Amino acid sequence: MSTSKDTVTYLLGQLEPLDVRARPMFGEYGLYCDDKVVAFVCDDALFVKPTEAADEYSDPDWLAPAYPGSKDYHRVPQERLEDVEWLQEFVQRTADVLPVPKKKPTKKKPPKQK
């Protein structure tokens, strides 16, 4: 099963005005906040990365793999997705504690041969 675009649109709407975007990844979606991957949307469910901040907003019963073979993430229950203020705080606080992604080096083009 894969995530519907309607689910992603709904989540992005709930997270406005945060700097959030979603990108397709492996048939599902990665959720970025402040250019950091903070969560995955798999099978129409939101899975937030485990961090110290996430532990403050989550319950240990929420831990579950986002996809077969993955480590555990915090699966946010549907009713919590409707609490916009809580959801925005959860996502932003998670982004705040994650490291800034490393810049990928630009590939140099080989010189043109004559």
N, C-alpha and C positions, 0 to 999 in steps of 0.2 A: 504494500500500500504506500502511496506517496501523499505528500501534502498538497492540498488544493491552493491555488493562487488566492482564493477568497480568504483562507485562513491567514495567509501572509499579509494581505491587505488589511484585514481586521487588526492584526497585531501591530502593524505599523501605524494605524490610526489611533490605537490605544496609547502608543508611545509618543505621539506628537506632543510637544514640539522638540523632543530630544533629537540629537544628531544620530539618527538610527536609519539603517538601510538593511535590506536583505539581498543575498546573492545565492543563486542556485548552486548547490554543491552535492554531487553524487546522487542526484535524483531528489534531494531534499533541499533545505535552505540553511545558510549560515546567517545569523543575525549579528550585525555590527553596530556598536555604539562608540562614537569617538574614534572610528577606524580600528577598533579592537573587536575580535570575535568574542561576544559575551554569551551567545546561546546558539542552539540549533533548533530548527522547527522540523520535526520528524513525525510522520503519520498524524499530522494536524495537532501536534502537541508541542509546547514550548519546554525546552530543556536548557536550563541556565547552568553555565560552568560552575564548578565547585570553587569557592573562594571563602575567605573569612567573612566577607560581607554577605555572601549568599547564605552562610550558616545562620546569620541573624534574621533572615527573612523566610527561611525554609524550615520544614519539619523533617526529621530523619526518615520518616516514612515516604517522603517524596523522592528519595534516591532511587534511580532506575537507569538502565542503559538507554541512550538515545536511539541506538540501532544495535543489531546483533553484533556482539563482540566489543562494543565500546565500553569505556569506563563509565561509572555512574555519574549522572548529572542530576540537578534538581528539577524534576518534572513538576511544572506549575499546574495545579488543579484548575479546571475550567472556571470555577466560581471566583478564583483569585485574579484571573485575567480580566474580569469585569471591574475590578477595583483599580481604576486608572492611576490614582495617586500612589498607591502601594506598588503597582507594577512599574511605574516610572522610577520610583526610588530604588527598587530592587535592581533594575537594569542599570541605572546610572551608577549606583554604588558598586556594582560588580565591575563596570567599566573602569571606575576610578581606581580600583585596587589591582587591575591587570597591568602588566608591563606594556610599554609602548612597543608596537611591532617593529622589528628590525627592517630597515630599508633594504630592498633587494638591489644589488649592484646592477648598473646599466651595462648591457652588453656592448662592447666596442665592435664596430664594424671593421672587418679586415680592409686594408687599403686596396683600392682598385688597381688591378694590374693592367699595364698597357701593352 
